[in-house]
């Protein structure tokens, strides 16, 4: 149960961080064709404060792209055996502000912890780890 509680706390903490990263305009689509498209480039020029929010708006080119959610993104990082589609669709930008740079490195830390937590949880469920 501790592994589940730690994973939940990690997802909530990371979700809050990545939600703030999104609000700061530091999340970008994670696809090369989009990043070189005329619509994305125009969004970065006209809405430099948060091009992803503008680009993915209901009347813009990215309206059919995966909608960003900081908590789903965090869960996608921490739970390695399930893909929610957030990590493949979005990535922190290292070129806009410190939040994006921190987020870029934090996601690797979250993945490593996720694998460790998942392994401990699986071991506890199967009885490989006991508290005697």
DSSP file (Angstrom, degrees, kcal/mol; ACC not computed):
  #  RESIDUE AA STRUCTURE BP1 BP2  ACC     N-H-->O    O-->H-N    N-H-->O    O-->H-N    TCO  KAPPA ALPHA  PHI   PSI    X-CA   Y-CA   Z-CA
    1    1 A X     >        0   0    0      0, 0.0     4,-2.5     0, 0.0     5,-0.2   0.000 360.0 360.0 360.0 -31.6    0.0    0.0    0.0
    2    2 A X  H  >  +     0   0    0      1,-0.2     4,-2.8     2,-0.2     5,-0.2   0.895 360.0  53.3 -61.5 -38.1    2.9    2.4    0.7
    3    3 A X  H  > S+     0   0    0      2,-0.2     4,-2.4     1,-0.2    -1,-0.2   0.895 109.3  48.8 -63.1 -39.6    4.0    2.1   -3.0
    4    4 A X  H  > S+     0   0    0      2,-0.2     4,-2.5     1,-0.2    -2,-0.2   0.919 113.1  46.8 -66.3 -43.8    0.4    3.1   -4.1
    5    5 A X  H  X S+     0   0    0     -4,-2.5     4,-2.5     2,-0.2    -2,-0.2   0.904 113.2  48.8 -65.6 -40.3    0.3    6.0   -1.7
    6    6 A X  H  X S+     0   0    0     -4,-2.8     4,-2.5     2,-0.2    -2,-0.2   0.911 111.8  49.4 -65.2 -41.5    3.8    7.2   -2.8
    7    7 A X  H  X S+     0   0    0     -4,-2.4     4,-2.6    -5,-0.2    -2,-0.2   0.917 111.5  49.0 -62.7 -43.0    2.8    6.9   -6.4
    8    8 A X  H  X S+     0   0    0     -4,-2.5     4,-2.4     2,-0.2    -2,-0.2   0.917 112.3  47.7 -63.2 -42.9   -0.3    8.9   -5.8
    9    9 A X  H  X S+     0   0    0     -4,-2.5     4,-2.6     2,-0.2    -1,-0.2   0.896 112.2  50.1 -64.6 -39.4    1.6   11.6   -4.0
   10   10 A X  H  X S+     0   0    0     -4,-2.5     4,-2.9     2,-0.2     5,-0.3   0.908 111.0  48.9 -64.7 -42.6    4.2   11.7   -6.7
   11   11 A X  H  X S+     0   0    0     -4,-2.6     4,-2.6     2,-0.2    -2,-0.2   0.907 112.6  47.8 -64.8 -42.1    1.5   12.0   -9.4
   12   12 A X  H  X S+     0   0    0     -4,-2.4     4,-2.1     2,-0.2    -2,-0.2   0.937 115.2  45.2 -65.0 -45.7   -0.3   14.8   -7.5
   13   13 A X  H  X S+     0   0    0     -4,-2.6     4,-2.0     2,-0.2    -2,-0.2   0.938 118.1  42.1 -63.7 -47.7    3.0   16.7   -6.9
   14   14 A X  H  X S+     0   0    0     -4,-2.9     4,-3.2     2,-0.2     5,-0.3   0.877 111.6  56.5 -66.9 -37.2    4.2   16.3  -10.5
   15   15 A X  H  X S+     0   0    0     -4,-2.6     4,-2.0    -5,-0.3    -1,-0.2   0.908 107.7  47.9 -60.7 -42.1    0.7   17.0  -11.9
   16   16 A X  H  X S+     0   0    0     -4,-2.1     4,-2.0     2,-0.2    -1,-0.2   0.920 113.3  48.5 -63.5 -44.1    0.7   20.4  -10.0
   17   17 A X  H  X S+     0   0    0     -4,-2.0     4,-2.1     1,-0.2    -2,-0.2   0.948 113.8  44.8 -61.2 -49.3    4.2   21.2  -11.4
   18   18 A X  H  X S+     0   0    0     -4,-3.2     4,-2.1     1,-0.2    -1,-0.2   0.796 109.2  56.7 -70.8 -26.8    3.4   20.3  -15.0
   19   19 A X  H  X S+     0   0    0     -4,-2.0     4,-2.4    -5,-0.3    -1,-0.2   0.918 109.9  45.5 -64.6 -42.8    0.1   22.2  -14.8
   20   20 A X  H  X S+     0   0    0     -4,-2.0     4,-1.9     2,-0.2    -2,-0.2   0.866 110.1  54.7 -66.5 -36.0    2.1   25.2  -13.8
   21   21 A X  H  <>S+     0   0    0     -4,-2.1     5,-2.6     2,-0.2     4,-0.3   0.899 109.1  48.1 -63.5 -40.4    4.5   24.5  -16.6
   22   22 A X  H ><5S+     0   0    0     -4,-2.1     3,-1.6     1,-0.2     5,-0.3   0.936 110.5  50.5 -62.8 -47.9    1.6   24.4  -19.1
   23   23 A X  H 3<5S+     0   0    0     -4,-2.4    -1,-0.2     1,-0.3    -2,-0.2   0.819 106.8  55.4 -62.1 -30.5    0.3   27.7  -17.7
   24   24 A X  T 3<5S-     0   0    0     -4,-1.9    -1,-0.3    -5,-0.1    -2,-0.2   0.555 118.9-112.9 -78.7  -7.2    3.7   29.3  -18.1
   25   25 A X  T < 5S+     0   0    0     -3,-1.6    26,-0.3    -4,-0.3    -3,-0.2   0.720  80.5 125.1  85.2  22.4    3.7   28.3  -21.8
   26   26 A X      < +     0   0    0     -5,-2.6    67,-3.6    -6,-0.2     2,-0.4   0.226  43.7  89.1-103.4  14.3    6.5   25.7  -21.4
   27   27 A X  E     -A   92   0A   0     -5,-0.3    25,-0.3    -6,-0.3     2,-0.3  -0.927  54.0-177.2-109.9 137.9    4.9   22.6  -22.9
   28   28 A X  E     -A   91   0A   0     63,-2.9    63,-2.2    -2,-0.4    -2,-0.0  -0.910  36.8 -87.7-129.5 156.7    5.1   22.0  -26.6
   29   29 A X  E     -A   90   0A   0     -2,-0.3     2,-0.7    61,-0.2    61,-0.3  -0.373  36.0-135.5 -59.7 143.4    3.7   19.3  -29.0
   30   30 A X  S    S+     0   0    0     59,-2.8     2,-0.3    58,-0.1    60,-0.1  -0.394  71.1  95.7-101.9  54.6    6.1   16.4  -29.1
   31   31 A X    >>  -     0   0    0     -2,-0.7     4,-2.1     1,-0.1     3,-0.6  -0.951  64.0-145.2-147.7 123.6    6.1   15.8  -32.8
   32   32 A X  H 3> S+     0   0    0     -2,-0.3     4,-1.3     1,-0.2     5,-0.2   0.876  99.4  56.6 -57.4 -42.8    8.6   17.2  -35.3
   33   33 A X  H 34 S+     0   0    0      1,-0.2     4,-0.3     2,-0.2    -1,-0.2   0.870 110.2  46.3 -60.3 -33.3    6.1   17.7  -38.2
   34   34 A X  H X4 S+     0   0    0     -3,-0.6     3,-1.4     1,-0.2     6,-0.4   0.921 107.2  56.6 -71.6 -43.0    4.0   19.9  -35.9
   35   35 A X  H 3< S+     0   0    0     -4,-2.1    -1,-0.2     1,-0.3    -2,-0.2   0.724 113.7  39.9 -65.0 -21.2    7.0   21.9  -34.7
   36   36 A X  T 3< S+     0   0    0     -4,-1.3    -1,-0.3    -3,-0.1    -2,-0.2   0.383  91.9 114.8-105.5   3.2    8.0   22.9  -38.2
   37   37 A X  S <> S-     0   0    0     -3,-1.4     4,-2.3    -4,-0.3     5,-0.2  -0.385  74.3-123.0 -72.9 152.1    4.4   23.5  -39.4
   38   38 A X  H  > S+     0   0    0      1,-0.2     4,-2.4     2,-0.2     5,-0.2   0.863 110.9  55.3 -61.7 -37.2    3.3   27.0  -40.4
   39   39 A X  H  > S+     0   0    0      2,-0.2     4,-1.9     1,-0.2    -1,-0.2   0.909 110.0  44.4 -65.4 -42.3    0.5   26.9  -37.9
   40   40 A X  H  > S+     0   0    0     -6,-0.4     4,-2.2     2,-0.2     5,-0.2   0.928 113.4  50.2 -68.0 -44.0    2.8   26.1  -35.0
   41   41 A X  H  X S+     0   0    0     -4,-2.3     4,-1.4     1,-0.2    -2,-0.2   0.906 110.9  49.8 -61.2 -40.9    5.4   28.7  -36.0
   42   42 A X  H  X S+     0   0    0     -4,-2.4     4,-2.7     1,-0.2     5,-0.3   0.898 109.0  52.7 -63.4 -39.7    2.7   31.3  -36.4
   43   43 A X  H  X S+     0   0    0     -4,-1.9     4,-2.2     1,-0.2    -2,-0.2   0.884 108.0  50.7 -64.0 -38.2    1.4   30.4  -32.9
   44   44 A X  H  < S+     0   0    0     -4,-2.2    -1,-0.2     1,-0.2    -2,-0.2   0.804 115.0  43.9 -69.7 -27.5    4.9   30.9  -31.4
   45   45 A X  H  < S+     0   0    0     -4,-1.4     3,-0.4    -5,-0.2    -2,-0.2   0.871 122.0  34.7 -84.3 -38.4    5.2   34.3  -33.1
   46   46 A X  H  < S+     0   0    0     -4,-2.7    -2,-0.2     1,-0.2    -3,-0.2   0.747 130.9  29.6 -89.6 -24.3    1.7   35.7  -32.3
   47   47 A X    ><  +     0   0    0     -4,-2.2     3,-1.2    -5,-0.3    -1,-0.2  -0.464  67.2 157.6-132.9  60.4    1.2   34.1  -28.8
   48   48 A X  T 3   +     0   0    0     -3,-0.4     3,-0.4     1,-0.3    -1,-0.1   0.742  67.8  66.6 -60.8 -25.4    4.7   33.8  -27.4
   49   49 A X  T 3  S-     0   0    0      1,-0.2    -1,-0.3    -3,-0.1    -5,-0.1   0.844 129.9  -7.4 -68.2 -32.9    3.4   33.7  -23.8
   50   50 A X    <>  +     0   0    0     -3,-1.2     4,-1.7    -7,-0.2    -1,-0.2  -0.396  67.9 168.6-161.1  75.6    1.7   30.3  -24.4
   51   51 A X  H  > S+     0   0    0     -3,-0.4     4,-3.3   -26,-0.3     5,-0.2   0.833  78.5  57.5 -63.2 -32.6    1.7   29.1  -28.0
   52   52 A X  H  > S+     0   0    0    -25,-0.3     4,-2.2     2,-0.2    -1,-0.2   0.906 105.6  49.3 -66.8 -40.6    0.5   25.6  -27.1
   53   53 A X  H  4 S+     0   0    0     -3,-0.2    -1,-0.2   -31,-0.2    -2,-0.2   0.911 117.1  42.0 -64.4 -41.2   -2.6   26.8  -25.4
   54   54 A X  H >< S+     0   0    0     -4,-1.7     3,-1.7    -7,-0.2    -2,-0.2   0.954 114.6  50.3 -67.8 -49.6   -3.4   29.0  -28.4
   55   55 A X  H 3< S+     0   0    0     -4,-3.3     7,-2.3     1,-0.3     8,-0.2   0.829 113.0  46.2 -60.4 -35.1   -2.5   26.4  -31.0
   56   56 A X  T 3< S+     0   0    0     -4,-2.2    -1,-0.3    -5,-0.2    -2,-0.2   0.318  87.2 125.1 -92.8   9.1   -4.6   23.7  -29.4
   57   57 A X  S X  S-     0   0    0     -3,-1.7     3,-1.6     1,-0.1     6,-0.1  -0.157  79.2 -99.6 -64.2 164.3   -7.6   26.0  -28.9
   58   58 A X  T 3  S+     0   0    0      1,-0.3    -1,-0.1     4,-0.1    -3,-0.1   0.650 121.4  40.2 -65.4 -16.4  -11.0   25.0  -30.3
   59   59 A X  T 3  S+     0   0    0      3,-0.0    -1,-0.3     4,-0.0     2,-0.2   0.335 103.6  85.2-112.2   7.2  -10.7   27.1  -33.5
   60   60 A X  S X  S-     0   0    0     -3,-1.6     3,-1.6    -6,-0.1     4,-0.2  -0.480  91.5 -94.0-109.0 176.9   -7.0   26.5  -34.2
   61   61 A X  G >  S+     0   0    0      1,-0.3     3,-0.5    -2,-0.2    -5,-0.1   0.802 119.1  52.7 -60.0 -34.1   -4.9   23.9  -36.1
   62   62 A X  G >  S+     0   0    0     -7,-2.3     3,-1.9     1,-0.2    -1,-0.3   0.246  71.1 111.9 -89.4  14.7   -4.2   21.8  -33.0
   63   63 A X  G <  S+     0   0    0     -3,-1.6    -1,-0.2     1,-0.3    -2,-0.1   0.775  81.9  45.8 -60.9 -25.1   -7.8   21.4  -31.9
   64   64 A X  G <  S+     0   0    0     -3,-0.5    -1,-0.3    -4,-0.2    -2,-0.1   0.410  92.4 104.3 -97.3   1.7   -7.7   17.7  -32.7
   65   65 A X  S <  S-     0   0    0     -3,-1.9     3,-0.0     1,-0.2     2,-0.0  -0.392  92.7 -72.7 -76.4 160.1   -4.3   17.1  -31.0
   66   66 A X        -     0   0    0     19,-0.1     2,-0.2     1,-0.1    -1,-0.2  -0.314  53.3-120.9 -53.8 125.8   -4.2   15.4  -27.6
   67   67 A X        -     0   0    0     -3,-0.1     2,-0.3     1,-0.1    -1,-0.1  -0.541  29.4-119.6 -71.5 133.6   -5.5   17.9  -24.9
   68   68 A X        +     0   0    0     -2,-0.2     2,-0.3    21,-0.1    -1,-0.1  -0.557  34.1 174.0 -80.3 137.6   -2.9   18.5  -22.3
   69   69 A X     >  -     0   0    0     -2,-0.3     4,-2.7     1,-0.1     5,-0.2  -0.947  24.1-149.9-140.7 120.2   -3.6   17.7  -18.6
   70   70 A X  H  > S+     0   0    0     -2,-0.3     4,-2.2     1,-0.2   -52,-0.2   0.849  98.3  47.6 -58.9 -38.1   -0.8   18.1  -16.1
   71   71 A X  H  > S+     0   0    0      2,-0.2     4,-2.4     1,-0.2    -1,-0.2   0.874 113.0  47.5 -74.6 -37.1   -2.0   15.2  -13.8
   72   72 A X  H  > S+     0   0    0      2,-0.2     4,-2.4     1,-0.2    -2,-0.2   0.882 111.6  52.3 -67.8 -37.5   -2.5   12.8  -16.8
   73   73 A X  H  X S+     0   0    0     -4,-2.7     4,-1.6     2,-0.2    -2,-0.2   0.932 110.7  47.5 -61.6 -45.5    1.0   13.8  -18.0
   74   74 A X  H  X S+     0   0    0     -4,-2.2     4,-2.6     1,-0.2     5,-0.2   0.915 112.1  49.2 -62.2 -44.0    2.4   13.0  -14.5
   75   75 A X  H  X S+     0   0    0     -4,-2.4     4,-2.6     1,-0.2    -1,-0.2   0.882 107.6  55.5 -63.2 -37.5    0.5    9.7  -14.4
   76   76 A X  H  < S+     0   0    0     -4,-2.4    -1,-0.2     1,-0.2    -2,-0.2   0.849 112.5  43.0 -63.5 -33.7    1.9    8.8  -17.8
   77   77 A X  H  < S+     0   0    0     -4,-1.6    -2,-0.2    -3,-0.2    -1,-0.2   0.906 118.7  41.9 -75.6 -43.6    5.4    9.4  -16.5
   78   78 A X  H  < S+     0   0    0     -4,-2.6     2,-1.0     1,-0.2    40,-0.2   0.824 108.0  59.3 -79.3 -33.0    5.0    7.6  -13.2
   79   79 A X    ><  -     0   0    0     -4,-2.6     3,-1.0    -5,-0.2    -1,-0.2  -0.800  65.4-179.1-100.7  96.6    3.0    4.6  -14.3
   80   80 A X  T 3  S+     0   0    0     -2,-1.0    -1,-0.2     1,-0.2    35,-0.1   0.694  72.2  59.3 -73.6 -19.5    5.3    2.9  -16.9
   81   81 A X  T 3  S+     0   0    0      1,-0.1     2,-0.4     2,-0.0    -1,-0.2   0.543 101.8  57.4 -89.8  -5.1    3.1    0.0  -17.9
   82   82 A X    <   -     0   0    0     -3,-1.0     2,-0.6    -7,-0.2    -3,-0.1  -0.989  68.8-151.8-127.2 131.6    0.2    2.2  -19.1
   83   83 A X        +     0   0    0     -2,-0.4    -7,-0.1     1,-0.1    -3,-0.1  -0.906  13.4 179.6-104.4 121.7    0.3    4.8  -21.8
   84   84 A X        -     0   0    0     -2,-0.6    -1,-0.1   -12,-0.2    -8,-0.1   0.451  47.9-117.4 -95.0  -2.9   -2.2    7.7  -21.5
   85   85 A X  S  > S+     0   0    0     -9,-0.1     4,-1.0   -12,-0.1   -19,-0.1   0.310  89.2 104.7  87.6  -8.8   -0.9    9.4  -24.6
   86   86 A X  H  > S+     0   0    0    -14,-0.2     4,-2.4     2,-0.2     3,-0.2   0.919  77.6  49.0 -72.6 -43.8    0.3   12.6  -22.8
   87   87 A X  H  4 S+     0   0    0      1,-0.2    -1,-0.2     2,-0.2   -14,-0.0   0.865 112.7  47.8 -67.1 -35.2    4.0   11.9  -22.9
   88   88 A X  H  4 S+     0   0    0      1,-0.2    -1,-0.2     3,-0.0    -2,-0.2   0.752 118.1  42.5 -75.7 -21.6    4.0   11.0  -26.6
   89   89 A X  H  < S+     0   0    0     -4,-1.0   -59,-2.8    -3,-0.2     2,-0.3   0.771 118.0  34.5 -93.7 -28.6    2.0   14.2  -27.4
   90   90 A X  E  <  +A   29   0A   0     -4,-2.4     2,-0.3   -61,-0.3   -61,-0.2  -0.926  54.1 177.3-133.0 151.2    3.6   16.8  -25.1
   91   91 A X  E     -A   28   0A   0    -63,-2.2   -63,-2.9    -2,-0.3     2,-0.2  -0.990  37.8-101.0-147.3 148.3    7.1   17.6  -23.8
   92   92 A X  E     -A   27   0A   0     -2,-0.3     2,-0.4   -65,-0.2   -65,-0.3  -0.475  37.9-126.4 -67.4 140.4    8.5   20.4  -21.7
   93   93 A X        -     0   0    0    -67,-3.6     4,-0.5    -2,-0.2     3,-0.4  -0.755  14.6-162.5 -88.8 131.4   10.3   23.1  -23.7
   94   94 A X  S    S+     0   0    0     -2,-0.4     7,-0.1     1,-0.2    -1,-0.1   0.444  82.3  62.1 -90.3  -0.2   13.8   23.9  -22.6
   95   95 A X  S    S+     0   0    0    -69,-0.1    -1,-0.2     5,-0.1     3,-0.1   0.430  94.4  55.6-108.7   1.4   14.0   27.2  -24.4
   96   96 A X  S    S-     0   0    0     -3,-0.4     2,-0.3     1,-0.4    -2,-0.1   0.889 111.1 -25.3-103.3 -50.1   11.2   29.3  -22.8
   97   97 A X    >>  -     0   0    0     -4,-0.5     4,-1.5   -71,-0.1     3,-0.6  -0.948  66.4 -89.0-155.8 172.2   11.7   29.5  -19.0
   98   98 A X  H 3> S+     0   0    0     -2,-0.3     4,-2.8     1,-0.2     5,-0.3   0.811 118.1  65.1 -60.0 -30.1   13.3   27.7  -16.1
   99   99 A X  H 3> S+     0   0    0      1,-0.2     4,-2.8     2,-0.2    -1,-0.2   0.919 103.0  47.2 -60.3 -42.1   10.1   25.7  -15.5
  100  100 A X  H <> S+     0   0    0     -3,-0.6     4,-2.2     2,-0.2    -1,-0.2   0.904 112.2  49.0 -65.3 -41.4   10.5   24.0  -18.9
  101  101 A X  H  X S+     0   0    0     -4,-1.5     4,-1.5     2,-0.2    -2,-0.2   0.917 114.1  45.4 -64.8 -43.1   14.1   23.2  -18.2
  102  102 A X  H  X S+     0   0    0     -4,-2.8     4,-2.9     1,-0.2    -2,-0.2   0.922 112.4  52.3 -64.8 -43.4   13.4   21.8  -14.8
  103  103 A X  H  X S+     0   0    0     -4,-2.8     4,-1.9    -5,-0.3    -2,-0.2   0.856 103.1  58.6 -60.6 -36.4   10.4   19.8  -16.3
  104  104 A X  H  X S+     0   0    0     -4,-2.2     4,-0.5     1,-0.2    -1,-0.2   0.929 115.8  33.9 -59.4 -45.9   12.7   18.3  -19.0
  105  105 A X  H >X S+     0   0    0     -4,-1.5     4,-1.4     1,-0.2     3,-0.6   0.837 112.7  61.0 -79.4 -33.5   15.0   16.8  -16.3
  106  106 A X  H 3X S+     0   0    0     -4,-2.9     4,-2.6     1,-0.2    -2,-0.2   0.833  95.6  61.9 -63.5 -33.0   12.2   16.1  -13.8
  107  107 A X  H 3X S+     0   0    0     -4,-1.9     4,-2.0     1,-0.2    -1,-0.2   0.854 102.6  50.6 -64.7 -32.6   10.4   13.8  -16.2
  108  108 A X  H <X S+     0   0    0     -3,-0.6     4,-2.2    -4,-0.5    -1,-0.2   0.902 110.9  48.7 -69.3 -40.5   13.4   11.4  -16.3
  109  109 A X  H  X S+     0   0    0     -4,-1.4     4,-2.5     2,-0.2    -2,-0.2   0.909 111.3  50.7 -61.9 -43.4   13.5   11.4  -12.5
  110  110 A X  H  X S+     0   0    0     -4,-2.6     4,-2.5     1,-0.2    -2,-0.2   0.886 109.1  51.0 -64.1 -39.8    9.8   10.6  -12.4
  111  111 A X  H  X S+     0   0    0     -4,-2.0     4,-2.2     2,-0.2    -1,-0.2   0.926 110.7  48.4 -63.7 -44.3   10.2    7.8  -14.9
  112  112 A X  H  X S+     0   0    0     -4,-2.2     4,-2.0     1,-0.2    -2,-0.2   0.935 113.8  46.1 -62.7 -46.4   12.9    6.2  -12.8
  113  113 A X  H  X S+     0   0    0     -4,-2.5     4,-3.0     1,-0.2     5,-0.2   0.890 109.7  56.3 -62.7 -37.8   10.9    6.5   -9.6
  114  114 A X  H  X S+     0   0    0     -4,-2.5     4,-2.5     1,-0.2    -2,-0.2   0.904 107.0  47.9 -60.4 -42.6    7.8    5.1  -11.5
  115  115 A X  H  X S+     0   0    0     -4,-2.2     4,-2.3     2,-0.2    -1,-0.2   0.908 113.6  47.8 -65.1 -40.6    9.7    2.0  -12.5
  116  116 A X  H  X S+     0   0    0     -4,-2.0     4,-2.5     2,-0.2    -2,-0.2   0.935 113.7  46.4 -65.2 -46.4   11.0    1.5   -8.9
  117  117 A X  H  X S+     0   0    0     -4,-3.0     4,-2.8     1,-0.2    -2,-0.2   0.906 112.8  50.2 -63.1 -42.3    7.5    2.0   -7.4
  118  118 A X  H  X S+     0   0    0     -4,-2.5     4,-2.7    -5,-0.2     5,-0.2   0.915 111.1  48.7 -63.4 -42.9    5.9   -0.3   -9.9
  119  119 A X  H  X S+     0   0    0     -4,-2.3     4,-2.4     2,-0.2    -2,-0.2   0.922 113.4  46.7 -63.9 -43.1    8.5   -3.0   -9.3
  120  120 A X  H  X S+     0   0    0     -4,-2.5     4,-2.4     2,-0.2    -2,-0.2   0.907 113.0  49.6 -65.3 -41.0    8.0   -2.7   -5.5
  121  121 A X  H  X S+     0   0    0     -4,-2.8     4,-2.3     2,-0.2    -2,-0.2   0.918 112.2  47.4 -63.1 -43.7    4.2   -2.7   -5.9
  122  122 A X  H  X S+     0   0    0     -4,-2.7     4,-2.2     1,-0.2     6,-0.3   0.900 112.0  50.3 -64.1 -40.6    4.3   -5.8   -8.1
  123  123 A X  H  X>S+     0   0    0     -4,-2.4     5,-1.8    -5,-0.2     6,-1.3   0.901 111.4  48.6 -65.4 -39.5    6.7   -7.5   -5.6
  124  124 A X  H  <5S+     0   0    0     -4,-2.4     3,-0.4     4,-0.2    -2,-0.2   0.899 111.5  49.5 -67.3 -39.4    4.3   -6.7   -2.7
  125  125 A X  H  <5S+     0   0    0     -4,-2.3    -2,-0.2     1,-0.2    -1,-0.2   0.888 113.6  45.5 -67.1 -38.6    1.3   -8.0   -4.6
  126  126 A X  H  <5S-     0   0    0     -4,-2.2    -1,-0.2    -5,-0.2    -2,-0.2   0.566 115.3-114.3 -83.2  -6.8    2.9  -11.2   -5.5
  127  127 A X  T  <5S+     0   0    0     -4,-0.8    -3,-0.2    -3,-0.4    -4,-0.1   0.548  80.7 124.2  89.6   6.4    4.3  -11.8   -2.0
  128  128 A X  S   <S+     0   0    0     -5,-1.8     2,-0.5    -6,-0.3    -4,-0.2   0.794  72.3  51.1 -71.2 -26.5    8.0  -11.4   -3.0
  129  129 A X  S    S+     0   0    0     -6,-1.3     2,-0.4    -9,-0.1    -2,-0.2  -0.954  74.2 176.1-113.5 124.1    8.4   -8.7   -0.4
  130  130 A X        -     0   0    0     -2,-0.5     2,-0.8    -3,-0.0    -6,-0.0  -0.927  29.6-137.5-126.6 151.3    7.2   -9.4    3.1
  131  131 A X              0   0    0     -2,-0.4    -2,-0.0     1,-0.1     0, 0.0  -0.869 360.0 360.0-108.0  99.3    7.3   -7.4    6.2
  132  132 A X              0   0    0     -2,-0.8    -1,-0.1     0, 0.0     0, 0.0   0.415 360.0 360.0 -99.6 360.0    8.2   -9.9    9.0
